[in-house]
Amino acid sequence: MENNEALKAMVKEKYTLIANQSKTENETSCCGVGGCATVDYAVFAENYQDVQGYNADADLGLGCGLPTEFAQINLGDTVLDLGSGAGNDCFVARAITGESGKVIGVDMTETMIEKSRVNAEKLGFNNVEFRLGDIERLPITANTIDVIISNCVLNLVPDKAKAFAEMYRVLKPSAHFSISDVVLQGTLPEGLRNDAEMYAGCVSGAISQTDYLKLLSQAGFVNVQVQKSRKISLPTEILSRYLDKEGLDSYAQNDSLGIYSITVYGQKPATQTCAPDSGCC
């Protein structure tokens, strides 16, 4: 438990720094947290330029997918964004759900919440709300959300089972999620998996895709499926920090070993069941 809290404190510290940087600064640093100024973060990010609702001021360049792409959001839906940052995906979701819907963003970093609220105020949106909170203890009433989205955030949550249980709790029966995240295929070298700086950025907090999908099913979700998968090609200048020449060659030649950006769908059953530790009973 103490280790989990320490990891969350580290992530919060790093994302407070990120919130005060420009998109350009974040994109030219190692997953937004500094220390590798020649690396282009675009290897993780998706292009939002032509997406309806996109707002450049709310885009910090930190995502690894485009969760609204497959989220099946309908007019009038209530949408929850986990780890909402400066509000980018919330504003895209709002363009789909419309004025009759509602979008709630939850983030544990005070500076991000302040930034997102300023952006919403500038846009004049009265149906987009940002709440300070922990994904493992969501400040959301049970059975009130139609769609959950998230973009490269849940890999940073130490207790993913608890986070998935919270997702299950707040979704309405028959409601669903579509979340983009980073997962692993195969066993990455110890140095890459354990490096704290990479954990706070993009990679080392990730778990295997198999375990990720298993945890979602154990939380009670049905129809769990990968909607999109994209292998991340990390530059040699990142990998060489953790791998010697032999390790680099092995990594490059092994198609079953690597880091992937995936978008995953899952649905809460129409007849609610109470998954272990879900808090729904």
ZAMARGU-4260 file (C-alpha; in steps of 0.2 Angstrom, whole numbers, plus 5000, padded with zeros to 4 digits):
<rodrens>
0) 5000/5000/5000 | 5014/5012/5004 | 5023/5008/4988 | 5006/5012/4978 | 5004/5028/4987
5) 5022/5033/4983 | 5020/5029/4965 | 5004/5039/4964 | 5013/5054/4972 | 5027/5052/4959
10) 5015/5052/4945 | 5005/5067/4952 | 5022/5077/4954 | 5027/5074/4936 | 5010/5078/4929
15) 5009/5094/4939 | 5025/5099/4930 | 5018/5093/4913 | 5002/5104/4916 | 5013/5119/4917
20) 5022/5115/4900 | 5017/5119/4883 | 5012/5105/4871 | 5028/5108/4861 | 5038/5105/4877
25) 5029/5089/4881 | 5031/5082/4864 | 5049/5085/4864 | 5052/5077/4880 | 5052/5059/4886
30) 5033/5056/4888 | 5031/5073/4894 | 5042/5072/4909 | 5059/5079/4903 | 5076/5071/4901
35) 5076/5066/4883 | 5074/5082/4873 | 5078/5074/4856 | 5064/5061/4857 | 5048/5064/4848
40) 5033/5060/4858 | 5022/5058/4843 | 5027/5040/4842 | 5013/5038/4856 | 5001/5051/4851
45) 4987/5051/4839 | 4983/5066/4827 | 4968/5075/4833 | 4969/5090/4821 | 4953/5085/4810
50) 4943/5078/4825 | 4927/5088/4829 | 4928/5096/4846 | 4947/5097/4846 | 4954/5111/4856
55) 4972/5115/4854 | 4974/5124/4871 | 4968/5108/4879 | 4979/5096/4870 | 4995/5093/4880
60) 5001/5079/4868 | 5001/5065/4881 | 4989/5053/4874 | 4992/5036/4866 | 4976/5034/4856
65) 4959/5042/4852 | 4947/5034/4863 | 4932/5043/4856 | 4935/5035/4839 | 4926/5019/4844
70) 4917/5025/4860 | 4899/5024/4852 | 4894/5040/4861 | 4876/5045/4857 | 4868/5062/4858
75) 4863/5065/4876 | 4875/5053/4884 | 4884/5056/4901 | 4902/5053/4897 | 4916/5051/4910
80) 4934/5054/4905 | 4947/5046/4917 | 4963/5056/4919 | 4955/5070/4909 | 4971/5081/4910
85) 4968/5098/4901 | 4951/5092/4894 | 4955/5088/4876 | 4946/5071/4876 | 4931/5079/4886
90) 4929/5092/4873 | 4929/5080/4859 | 4916/5069/4868 | 4906/5085/4871 | 4905/5088/4852
95) 4897/5071/4850 | 4885/5070/4866 | 4879/5088/4862 | 4871/5101/4873 | 4859/5088/4880
100) 4872/5077/4886 | 4885/5079/4900 | 4904/5076/4901 | 4913/5074/4917 | 4932/5073/4918
105) 4941/5066/4933 | 4960/5070/4937 | 4970/5068/4953 | 4981/5083/4949 | 4975/5100/4955
110) 4985/5110/4941 | 4977/5099/4928 | 4959/5102/4935 | 4963/5121/4935 | 4969/5121/4917
115) 4954/5111/4911 | 4941/5122/4920 | 4949/5137/4912 | 4948/5129/4895 | 4930/5125/4898
120) 4926/5143/4903 | 4934/5150/4888 | 4924/5138/4877 | 4908/5143/4886 | 4903/5125/4890
125) 4891/5123/4904 | 4889/5104/4902 | 4907/5099/4904 | 4913/5097/4922 | 4930/5093/4930
130) 4932/5085/4947 | 4947/5082/4957 | 4948/5064/4962 | 4957/5047/4962 | 4952/5034/4949
135) 4953/5020/4962 | 4940/5030/4972 | 4930/5039/4959 | 4919/5054/4965 | 4905/5048/4954
140) 4888/5041/4960 | 4885/5022/4955 | 4875/5018/4939 | 4875/5035/4932 | 4888/5035/4917
145) 4883/5030/4899 | 4901/5029/4892 | 4918/5029/4900 | 4934/5035/4890 | 4952/5037/4895
150) 4968/5040/4886 | 4984/5033/4891 | 4981/5035/4910 | 4976/5018/4918 | 4993/5011/4915
155) 4999/5024/4928 | 4986/5017/4941 | 4995/5005/4953 | 4979/4995/4958 | 4971/4992/4941
160) 4959/4979/4948 | 4952/4993/4960 | 4951/5005/4945 | 4942/4993/4934 | 4930/4989/4949
165) 4926/5008/4950 | 4923/5009/4932 | 4910/4995/4934 | 4902/5003/4949 | 4899/5020/4940
170) 4893/5013/4923 | 4874/5011/4921 | 4868/4993/4917 | 4872/4989/4898 | 4883/5004/4897
175) 4901/5003/4891 | 4919/5009/4890 | 4931/5013/4877 | 4949/5016/4884 | 4966/5019/4875
180) 4981/5013/4885 | 4998/5006/4884 | 5001/4987/4887 | 5015/4975/4885 | 5018/4960/4874
185) 5031/4948/4881 | 5043/4951/4895 | 5052/4968/4894 | 5070/4969/4901 | 5071/4973/4920
190) 5079/4990/4917 | 5065/4996/4905 | 5051/4990/4916 | 5058/4996/4933 | 5064/5014/4928
195) 5054/5026/4938 | 5055/5040/4926 | 5048/5029/4912 | 5034/5024/4924 | 5028/5042/4927
200) 5028/5044/4908 | 5021/5030/4897 | 5028/5013/4898 | 5034/5005/4914 | 5017/5006/4923
205) 5010/4995/4909 | 5005/4977/4911 | 5004/4963/4899 | 4989/4964/4887 | 4983/4947/4893
210) 4983/4952/4911 | 4974/4969/4907 | 4960/4960/4898 | 4959/4947/4911 | 4957/4960/4925
215) 4943/4969/4915 | 4933/4952/4914 | 4936/4949/4932 | 4929/4966/4936 | 4913/4959/4929
220) 4913/4967/4911 | 4907/4957/4896 | 4911/4958/4877 | 4929/4964/4881 | 4938/4966/4865
225) 4953/4976/4858 | 4946/4988/4845 | 4963/4995/4839 | 4981/4990/4842 | 4997/4999/4837
230) 5014/4994/4840 | 5025/5008/4847 | 5042/5010/4839 | 5053/5017/4852 | 5068/5026/4846
235) 5085/5018/4849 | 5090/5032/4860 | 5077/5027/4872 | 5080/5009/4871 | 5099/5010/4872
240) 5097/5017/4890 | 5091/5000/4896 | 5097/4987/4883 | 5115/4983/4877 | 5118/4979/4859
245) 5113/4961/4860 | 5097/4966/4869 | 5093/4979/4856 | 5095/4966/4842 | 5084/4953/4851
250) 5071/4966/4854 | 5071/4972/4836 | 5069/4954/4829 | 5056/4948/4842 | 5038/4952/4835
255) 5030/4945/4851 | 5040/4957/4862 | 5035/4975/4863 | 5025/4990/4868 | 5007/4992/4861
260) 4994/5006/4861 | 4977/4998/4862 | 4959/5004/4863 | 4949/4992/4872 | 4930/4990/4873
265) 4919/4982/4887 | 4901/4982/4893 | 4893/4981/4910 | 4879/4968/4909 | 4861/4973/4908
270) 4858/4963/4923 | 4870/4969/4936 | 4881/4956/4945 | 4892/4960/4959 | 4910/4957/4955
275) 4922/4954/4970 | 4927/4970/4978 | 4917/4981/4966 | 4908/4990/4979 | 4892/4988/4970
280) 4883/4978/4984
</rodrens>
